[in-house]
Structure formats: C-alpha cells, structure tokens
Amino acid sequence: MAADARQLDRLFEVIAARKGADASSSYTAKLLSAGVPACAQKLGEEAVETVIAATAGDRKAAISESADLLYHWLVLAAALGIEPADVYAELERREGRSGLDEKAARAER
C-alpha cells in the first residue's frame, strides 16, 4: 500500500473509535478522556516540537514530529466532533485563492 493522505482518514477512524474507551486501554482514549483543552495543549506542544526540528534543519526529526502533529490534530478534531472532511472542504474552498486575499477577508470579519 502506498503512503498517501488516505492514511489520515484511516487514522481518524481509529481515533474516533477510541472515543469513550477506557482511558487505561490506550493513549488515544486517555487524551480524549482529558477533554478538548488537554488535547489542544498537546497539539500545541507537538507544533512547537515540529518548529524546533524544522528550524534546526533536522529533516528526520521534522518528519517524525510532523507525524506526531498530524496525529494530535486528528485527536483534537475527534474531541471537537470535527470530521477531517470538514477541514478538507475548507481547504478546497480556499483553493486557487491568494493567501493574502484569504487573510484580508478574515480580517474584515
């Protein structure tokens, strides 16, 4: 099986299935049982670790930390009841639009 973005959807299915499971049974269940603030904090920690690896120029660590970041983003999404497809749809909505125009439109809100 080729590595591609479909793995995110498969991982999300596993994460979502762990929602409400015994917190002692898996790390994912433990994170989810801690609630949205704990999941968000962990995502932030992983984002910082990704940035540190990237600014150090450590490609291998940046790849590893990016995987951790994506996993924790999916955990937070599950905690919030957000499907990855909702985020994909938002990305699609923005496709072809200048990032500068997108930021300006958000500032006007």
MDTraj code that builds the backbone (N, CA, C; nanometers):
import mdtraj as md
import numpy as np

residues = "MET ALA ALA ASP ALA ARG GLN LEU ASP ARG LEU PHE GLU VAL ILE ALA ALA ARG LYS GLY ALA ASP ALA SER SER SER TYR THR ALA LYS LEU LEU SER ALA GLY VAL PRO ALA CYS ALA GLN LYS LEU GLY GLU GLU ALA VAL GLU THR VAL ILE ALA ALA THR ALA GLY ASP ARG LYS ALA ALA ILE SER GLU SER ALA ASP LEU LEU TYR HIS TRP LEU VAL LEU ALA ALA ALA LEU GLY ILE GLU PRO ALA ASP VAL TYR ALA GLU LEU GLU ARG ARG GLU GLY ARG SER GLY LEU ASP GLU LYS ALA ALA ARG ALA GLU ARG".split()
xyz = np.array([
    [0.0852, -0.1175, 0.0000],
    [0.0000, 0.0000, 0.0000],
    [0.0896, 0.1236, 0.0000],
    [0.0591, 0.2160, -0.0880],
    [0.1370, 0.3395, -0.0980],
    [0.0988, 0.4343, 0.0152],
    [0.1986, 0.5061, 0.0617],
    [0.1733, 0.6062, 0.1659],
    [0.1121, 0.7287, 0.1001],
    [-0.0023, 0.7711, 0.1505],
    [-0.0674, 0.8916, 0.1000],
    [-0.1622, 0.9471, 0.2063],
    [-0.2324, 1.0512, 0.1718],
    [-0.3177, 1.1215, 0.2687],
    [-0.4360, 1.0371, 0.3173],
    [-0.4676, 0.9294, 0.2478],
    [-0.5777, 0.8430, 0.2956],
    [-0.5470, 0.7841, 0.4321],
    [-0.4194, 0.7783, 0.4657],
    [-0.3813, 0.7265, 0.5976],
    [-0.4373, 0.8154, 0.7085],
    [-0.4507, 0.9445, 0.6815],
    [-0.5102, 1.0340, 0.7815],
    [-0.6543, 0.9941, 0.8101],
    [-0.7278, 0.9627, 0.7061],
    [-0.8675, 0.9225, 0.7262],
    [-0.8760, 0.7900, 0.8016],
    [-0.7879, 0.6969, 0.7689],
    [-0.7876, 0.5684, 0.8402],
    [-0.7493, 0.5881, 0.9868],
    [-0.6491, 0.6728, 1.0109],
    [-0.6081, 0.7013, 1.1485],
    [-0.7212, 0.7687, 1.2248],
    [-0.7919, 0.8614, 1.1596],
    [-0.9035, 0.9282, 1.2269],
    [-1.0106, 0.8277, 1.2671],
    [-1.0374, 0.7295, 1.1832],
    [-1.1369, 0.6268, 1.2165],
    [-1.0965, 0.5517, 1.3427],
    [-0.9690, 0.5190, 1.3553],
    [-0.9194, 0.4505, 1.4747],
    [-0.9348, 0.5416, 1.5962],
    [-0.8946, 0.6675, 1.5808],
    [-0.9048, 0.7641, 1.6909],
    [-1.0501, 0.7799, 1.7346],
    [-1.1395, 0.7995, 1.6392],
    [-1.2812, 0.8186, 1.6712],
    [-1.3388, 0.6955, 1.7421],
    [-1.2915, 0.5770, 1.7047],
    [-1.3392, 0.4536, 1.7676],
    [-1.2938, 0.4431, 1.9133],
    [-1.1890, 0.5143, 1.9485],
    [-1.1376, 0.5101, 2.0859],
    [-1.2090, 0.6097, 2.1774],
    [-1.2904, 0.6962, 2.1189],
    [-1.3640, 0.7947, 2.1988],
    [-1.4583, 0.7204, 2.2931],
    [-1.4475, 0.7482, 2.4213],
    [-1.5308, 0.6827, 2.5204],
    [-1.4751, 0.5503, 2.5699],
    [-1.3614, 0.5074, 2.5135],
    [-1.2993, 0.3824, 2.5600],
    [-1.2314, 0.4062, 2.6947],
    [-1.1985, 0.2985, 2.7608],
    [-1.1293, 0.3043, 2.8889],
    [-0.9960, 0.3760, 2.8705],
    [-0.9755, 0.4809, 2.9486],
    [-0.8546, 0.5627, 2.9370],
    [-0.7276, 0.4846, 2.9661],
    [-0.7390, 0.3745, 3.0382],
    [-0.6206, 0.2936, 3.0656],
    [-0.5901, 0.1969, 2.9511],
    [-0.6804, 0.1928, 2.8520],
    [-0.6637, 0.0962, 2.7436],
    [-0.5793, 0.1481, 2.6284],
    [-0.5707, 0.2811, 2.6129],
    [-0.4913, 0.3356, 2.5031],
    [-0.4569, 0.4815, 2.5303],
    [-0.3466, 0.5246, 2.4701],
    [-0.3039, 0.6639, 2.4816],
    [-0.4089, 0.7569, 2.4214],
    [-0.4658, 0.7161, 2.3080],
    [-0.5681, 0.7980, 2.2425],
    [-0.6897, 0.8142, 2.3331],
    [-0.7366, 0.7066, 2.3927],
    [-0.8517, 0.7131, 2.4838],
    [-0.8198, 0.8032, 2.6025],
    [-0.6969, 0.7956, 2.6509],
    [-0.6548, 0.8809, 2.7631],
    [-0.6596, 1.0278, 2.7244],
    [-0.6075, 1.0611, 2.6060],
    [-0.6122, 1.2003, 2.5594],
    [-0.7558, 1.2489, 2.5456],
    [-0.8374, 1.1687, 2.4804],
    [-0.9764, 1.2083, 2.4578],
    [-1.0528, 1.2248, 2.5892],
    [-1.0241, 1.1393, 2.6857],
    [-1.0946, 1.1489, 2.8139],
    [-1.0531, 1.2739, 2.8916],
    [-0.9370, 1.3295, 2.8594],
    [-0.8891, 1.4502, 2.9274],
    [-0.9596, 1.5763, 2.8770],
    [-1.0278, 1.5664, 2.7633],
    [-1.1065, 1.6780, 2.7134],
    [-1.0337, 1.7654, 2.6129],
    [-1.1108, 1.8565, 2.5555],
    [-1.0606, 1.9451, 2.4497],
    [-0.9400, 2.0270, 2.4948],
    [-0.9417, 2.0908, 2.6126],
    [-0.8248, 2.1718, 2.6494],
    [-0.6950, 2.0907, 2.6532],
    [-0.6994, 1.9701, 2.7063],
    [-0.5789, 1.8866, 2.7128],
    [-0.5349, 1.8446, 2.5727],
    [-0.6304, 1.8112, 2.4876],
    [-0.5973, 1.7741, 2.3502],
    [-0.5366, 1.8927, 2.2754],
    [-0.5917, 2.0100, 2.2971],
    [-0.5394, 2.1313, 2.2323],
    [-0.3992, 2.1631, 2.2819],
    [-0.3775, 2.1475, 2.4100],
    [-0.2449, 2.1739, 2.4655],
    [-0.1421, 2.0779, 2.4066],
    [-0.1781, 1.9520, 2.3946],
    [-0.0858, 1.8535, 2.3386],
    [-0.0560, 1.8852, 2.1926],
    [-0.1565, 1.9291, 2.1181],
    [-0.1348, 1.9688, 1.9791],
    [-0.0357, 2.0853, 1.9728],
    [-0.0522, 2.1812, 2.0627],
    [0.0400, 2.2947, 2.0677],
    [0.1822, 2.2515, 2.0972],
    [0.1986, 2.1585, 2.1901],
    [0.3320, 2.1070, 2.2227],
    [0.3953, 2.0414, 2.1006],
    [0.3167, 1.9638, 2.0285],
    [0.3690, 1.8965, 1.9096],
    [0.4024, 1.9970, 1.7999],
    [0.3241, 2.1034, 1.7896],
    [0.3543, 2.2080, 1.6907],
    [0.4892, 2.2732, 1.7220],
    [0.5123, 2.3027, 1.8482],
    [0.6397, 2.3627, 1.8888],
    [0.7553, 2.2673, 1.8586],
    [0.7380, 2.1397, 1.8890],
    [0.8432, 2.0418, 1.8616],
    [0.8716, 2.0316, 1.7119],
    [0.7680, 2.0440, 1.6298],
    [0.7854, 2.0421, 1.4843],
    [0.8645, 2.1644, 1.4391],
    [0.8305, 2.2789, 1.4944],
    [0.9014, 2.4028, 1.4599],
    [1.0479, 2.3947, 1.5010],
    [1.0740, 2.3418, 1.6182],
    [1.2124, 2.3288, 1.6668],
    [1.2929, 2.2390, 1.5732],
    [1.2355, 2.1267, 1.5347],
    [1.3053, 2.0359, 1.4440],
    [1.3309, 2.1020, 1.3091],
    [1.2325, 2.1750, 1.2605],
    [1.2471, 2.2409, 1.1309],
    [1.3536, 2.3504, 1.1344],
    [1.3506, 2.4318, 1.2380],
    [1.4486, 2.5412, 1.2448],
    [1.5891, 2.4887, 1.2697],
    [1.6008, 2.3697, 1.3276],
    [1.7312, 2.3072, 1.3472],
    [1.7808, 2.2417, 1.2178],
    [1.6936, 2.2360, 1.1180],
    [1.7303, 2.1731, 0.9920],
    [1.7374, 2.0218, 1.0000],
    [1.6720, 1.9641, 1.0994],
    [1.6745, 1.8197, 1.1205],
    [1.5565, 1.7561, 1.0462],
    [1.5804, 1.7151, 0.9232],
    [1.4744, 1.6628, 0.8371],
    [1.4068, 1.5402, 0.8983],
    [1.4860, 1.4465, 0.9486],
    [1.4299, 1.3241, 1.0066],
    [1.3398, 1.3562, 1.1260],
    [1.3869, 1.4437, 1.2147],
    [1.3052, 1.4824, 1.3305],
    [1.1824, 1.5604, 1.2864],
    [1.1964, 1.6440, 1.1837],
    [1.0812, 1.7205, 1.1347],
    [0.9731, 1.6275, 1.0801],
    [1.0136, 1.5212, 1.0133],
    [0.9167, 1.4234, 0.9626],
    [0.8469, 1.3538, 1.0794],
    [0.9245, 1.3103, 1.1767],
    [0.8683, 1.2417, 1.2932],
    [0.7741, 1.3336, 1.3715],
    [0.8172, 1.4551, 1.3947],
    [0.7340, 1.5498, 1.4699],
    [0.6098, 1.5895, 1.3900],
    [0.6218, 1.5962, 1.2581],
    [0.5050, 1.6262, 1.1746],
    [0.4007, 1.5156, 1.1856],
    [0.4471, 1.3912, 1.1914],
    [0.3537, 1.2791, 1.2106],
    [0.2835, 1.2910, 1.3454],
    [0.3605, 1.3255, 1.4497],
    [0.3004, 1.3468, 1.5823],
    [0.1997, 1.4609, 1.5783],
    [0.2346, 1.5670, 1.5071],
    [0.1462, 1.6837, 1.4956],
    [0.0147, 1.6453, 1.4287],
    [0.0226, 1.5721, 1.3187],
    [-0.0993, 1.5312, 1.2486],
    [-0.1853, 1.4388, 1.3343],
    [-0.1211, 1.3455, 1.4041],
    [-0.1957, 1.2560, 1.4937],
    [-0.2702, 1.3379, 1.5996],
    [-0.2003, 1.4309, 1.6635],
    [-0.2642, 1.5093, 1.7695],
    [-0.3691, 1.6059, 1.7149],
    [-0.3528, 1.6516, 1.5902],
    [-0.4577, 1.7321, 1.5266],
    [-0.5834, 1.6474, 1.5092],
    [-0.5663, 1.5225, 1.4667],
    [-0.6816, 1.4343, 1.4499],
    [-0.7485, 1.4035, 1.5832],
    [-0.6695, 1.3888, 1.6890],
    [-0.7271, 1.3658, 1.8219],
    [-0.8107, 1.4870, 1.8634],
    [-0.7567, 1.6070, 1.8431],
    [-0.8322, 1.7278, 1.8772],
    [-0.9587, 1.7380, 1.7927],
    [-0.9471, 1.7067, 1.6651],
    [-1.0659, 1.7095, 1.5785],
    [-1.1726, 1.6146, 1.6321],
    [-1.1324, 1.4944, 1.6702],
    [-1.2283, 1.3974, 1.7252],
    [-1.2904, 1.4505, 1.8537],
    [-1.2089, 1.5126, 1.9381],
    [-1.2599, 1.5674, 2.0640],
    [-1.3618, 1.6774, 2.0386],
    [-1.3421, 1.7520, 1.9313],
    [-1.4334, 1.8624, 1.8978],
    [-1.5520, 1.8181, 1.8116],
    [-1.5499, 1.6932, 1.7658],
    [-1.6560, 1.6459, 1.6772],
    [-1.6416, 1.6988, 1.5354],
    [-1.5182, 1.7278, 1.4964],
    [-1.4897, 1.7762, 1.3611],
    [-1.4394, 1.6591, 1.2787],
    [-1.4994, 1.6382, 1.1638],
    [-1.4528, 1.5357, 1.0704],
    [-1.3406, 1.5956, 0.9858],
    [-1.2370, 1.5185, 0.9554],
    [-1.1334, 1.5698, 0.8661],
    [-1.1909, 1.6227, 0.7349],
    [-1.2979, 1.5605, 0.6860],
    [-1.3605, 1.6059, 0.5609],
    [-1.4075, 1.7510, 0.5705],
    [-1.4437, 1.7955, 0.6917],
    [-1.4832, 1.9357, 0.7096],
    [-1.3648, 2.0275, 0.6833],
    [-1.2489, 1.9874, 0.7288],
    [-1.1273, 2.0666, 0.7075],
    [-1.0864, 2.0583, 0.5606],
    [-1.0971, 1.9394, 0.5012],
    [-1.0644, 1.9249, 0.3599],
    [-1.1537, 2.0170, 0.2760],
    [-1.2822, 2.0258, 0.3119],
    [-1.3746, 2.1115, 0.2386],
    [-1.3341, 2.2585, 0.2511],
    [-1.2875, 2.2976, 0.3679],
    [-1.2425, 2.4356, 0.3867],
    [-1.1181, 2.4627, 0.3012],
    [-1.0276, 2.3667, 0.2963],
    [-0.9099, 2.3822, 0.2110],
    [-0.9506, 2.3928, 0.0642],
    [-1.0463, 2.3103, 0.0245],
    [-1.0940, 2.3150, -0.1136],
    [-1.1580, 2.4505, -0.1444],
    [-1.2324, 2.5040, -0.0475],
    [-1.2955, 2.6345, -0.0666],
    [-1.1897, 2.7425, -0.0920],
    [-1.0765, 2.7279, -0.0260],
    [-0.9694, 2.8269, -0.0385],
    [-0.8809, 2.8056, -0.1608],
    [-0.8929, 2.6898, -0.2230],
    [-0.8045, 2.6563, -0.3346],
    [-0.8160, 2.7591, -0.4467],
    [-0.7019, 2.7994, -0.4963],
    [-0.6991, 2.8962, -0.6050],
    [-0.7122, 3.0400, -0.5598],
    [-0.7262, 3.0589, -0.4313],
    [-0.7387, 3.1946, -0.3772],
    [-0.6061, 3.2341, -0.3143],
    [-0.5653, 3.3549, -0.3384],
    [-0.4401, 3.4044, -0.2814],
    [-0.4458, 3.4003, -0.1295],
    [-0.3373, 3.3557, -0.0686],
    [-0.3283, 3.3566, 0.0771],
    [-0.3433, 3.4965, 0.1331],
    [-0.2937, 3.5948, 0.0614],
    [-0.3073, 3.7338, 0.1064],
    [-0.4537, 3.7767, 0.1035],
    [-0.5260, 3.7359, -0.0020],
    [-0.6696, 3.7688, -0.0108],
    [-0.7472, 3.6978, 0.1008],
    [-0.7117, 3.5732, 0.1290],
    [-0.7786, 3.4961, 0.2335],
    [-0.7590, 3.5636, 0.3699],
    [-0.6372, 3.6035, 0.3996],
    [-0.6093, 3.6705, 0.5281],
    [-0.6848, 3.8026, 0.5362],
    [-0.6906, 3.8780, 0.4280],
    [-0.7617, 4.0059, 0.4266],
    [-0.9110, 3.9841, 0.4509],
    [-0.9679, 3.8806, 0.3914],
    [-1.1108, 3.8516, 0.4083],
    [-1.1407, 3.8151, 0.5531],
    [-1.0487, 3.7417, 0.6192],
    [-1.0697, 3.7061, 0.7597],
    [-1.0589, 3.8287, 0.8483],
    [-0.9733, 3.9215, 0.8153],
    [-0.9542, 4.0424, 0.8943],
    [-1.0787, 4.1309, 0.8883],
    [-1.1535, 4.1227, 0.7780],
    [-1.2740, 4.2041, 0.7614],
    [-1.3905, 4.1546, 0.8439],
    [-1.3846, 4.0313, 0.8890],
    [-1.4974, 3.9714, 0.9647],
    [-1.5078, 4.0298, 1.1014],
])
top = md.Topology()
chain = top.add_chain()
for i, resn in enumerate(residues, 1):
    res = top.add_residue(resn, chain, resSeq=i)
    for name in ("N", "CA", "C"):
        top.add_atom(name, md.element.get_by_symbol(name[0]), res)
traj = md.Trajectory(xyz[None], top)
